[in-house]
Amino acid sequence: MVVLANSHIFTFRFYIIMGTKHKILEDFYDDWFMLIAIQSNQEDYALAYALNSMLKTQFKRTKNDIEINENLSIAMFEWFDEKTDSNWSLFPNSTFGQGDINMTGLFKDMPSTAKQHLVPEHSKVDYFIKIDQEVADTLVKSIQEIPSVMTAYMVDCDKLNSKNNLIF
């Protein structure tokens, strides 16, 4: 009987520890990264190739897309820079997912799609590069020299309302 009481106490403490651990991760999680916004009309694979050629990076398409929710996933290109021990991710800002548009008339039974943005406050941006280490300003200038890139600039991540969308 004493053993049963002790096992119940242990189980109870275990859940308290797990609950506390979860709360700490949720409340104090601070994932620092740099974000470069790119406006380009190229397809993602073509932009990855252009970046690899210009910057000597080695972006490769991940085997699986990143699922944002059950109706939304995005393509991801990643590269691990061994020299600086940093992870780089190239991904589109927008994708088409099932929308909540109420249609009437002839097309009311058809599924609808809507353009959705990972970072809605930068809806004009086509792609982002997320880097988990500080980089030089010359990197942005090098990206701007790619002929298919209209513009590239650094984004202040502290001012992003949708920063949690970029933690994957």
ROMISE-786239 format. One record per residue (C-alpha): x, y, z; residue in one letter. Coordinates in steps of 0.02 Angstrom, whole numbers, plus 32768, in hexadecimal, padded with zeros to 4 digits. Each point is the difference from the previous one (the first is absolute). Layout:
XYZa ...
// end
This chain:
800080008000m 809080778025v 804C7FDA7F57v 7F5F80327FA9l 7FFB80A5805Ca 80B580247FD4n 7FE57FD77F48s 7F6B80777FFBh 806880898050i 808D7FE27F84f 7F8880077F6Et 7FB480A08042f 80AC80518012r 802F7FC87F52f 7F6B805B7FB6y 8029809C8062i 80B27FFD7FBDi 7FC37FE37F4Fm 7F80808C8011g 808480778040t 80787FD07F76k 7F7B80217F7Dh 7FD380A7804Ek 80B580388002i 80187FD27F49l 7F61805B7FCEe 801D809E8067d 80BB80187FF0f 80297FB77F56y 806C807D7FA2d 803B7FC67F56d 807280887FBBw 801B80087F45f 8023807A7F73m 7F8280127F75l 8022803C7F4Fi 7F6A802D7F94a 800C7FE37F44i 7F8D803B7F76q 80147F977F64s 7F8D7FBB7F7Cn 80667F607FEDq 7FC67F548036e 804A7FC280A4d 80767F817FB1y 804380837F86a 801E807D808Cl 80597F7A8066a 80707FDB7F69y 802480BA7FE7a 802C801680B9l 80707F677FFAn 805A80457F68s 801580B18042m 801E7FE280BAl 80557F557FF5k 7F7A7FB88071t 7FBC7F507FECq 7F44800F8018f 7FA87F597FE6k 7F477FD98002r 7FCB7FA5809Ct 7FAF7F567FEBk 7F6080388053n 7FA580A57FF6d 7FE4806080A1i 7F4B7FED8037e 7FBB80A0804Ai 7F547FB6801En 7F997F737FB4e 7FD880657F63n 80A3805F7FECl 80B27FC97FDCs 809680577FB6i 809A7FC87FA1a 80A38012805Fm 80B4800C7FC6f 80867FEA8085e 80BC800C8010w 80717FE48094f 809C806E7FF7d 808A7F9D8054e 807980938000k 7F8F806C806Et 7F9C7F72804Ed 7F5C80507FC9s 7F5D7FC57FB2n 7FB8805A7F6Aw 7F4D7FEA7FC3s 7FB380437F60l 7F437FFB7FF6f 7F71805B7FA9p 7F98807D8060n 7F5E7FCE7FADs 7FA97F637FC9t 7F537FD07FC8f 7F967FA4807Eg 7F4A7FD98018q 7FA6809F802Cg 7F618027805Cd 7FAB80587F71i 7F447FE87FFBn 7FD37FF37F49m 7F5180027FB6t 7FBB7FD87F57g 804D7F8B7F83l 80A37FE18061f 7FB97FEF80B0k 80317F488011d 80B280177FBFm 80908008807Cp 804B80AD800Bs 80B580308013t 804980A08043a 80AF80478006k 80427FF980B2q 809D80528044h 80767FC38087l 802C80B48029v 7F6480657FD6p 804E80A68030e 807B7FE77F70h 7F827FC37F7Fs 806380497F6Dk 80977F928029v 800E7F627F96d 80887FA38061y 805E800480A4f 80AA7FC18033i 80087FD480B8k 80AF7FF4804Bi 80227FD180B4d 80A08067800Aq 802E80B47FDEe 803880257F4Fv 805580937FADa 7FA180897FA3d 80617FD17F63t 7F947F637FF5l 7F6680677FD8v 806180637F7Dk 80397F5D7FAFs 7F4C7FC17FFAi 7FC980A47FB0q 807E7FE37F73e 7FA37F657FC5i 7FA680367F60p 7F597FB0802Ds 7FFB804F80ADv 7FA180A58002m 8032802B80B2t 80437FB380A0a 8008804980AEy 80147FD280B7m 7F627FEE8068v 7FFD803580B6d 7FC17F608053c 7FDA805880A4d 7F7680637FACk 7FAD7F697FADl 7F547FD38042n 80077F587FA8s 80AD7FCA803Ck 7FB97F5E8044n 7FD07FCD7F4Fn 80B97FF67FD9l 802F7F868089i 80087F577FABf 
// end
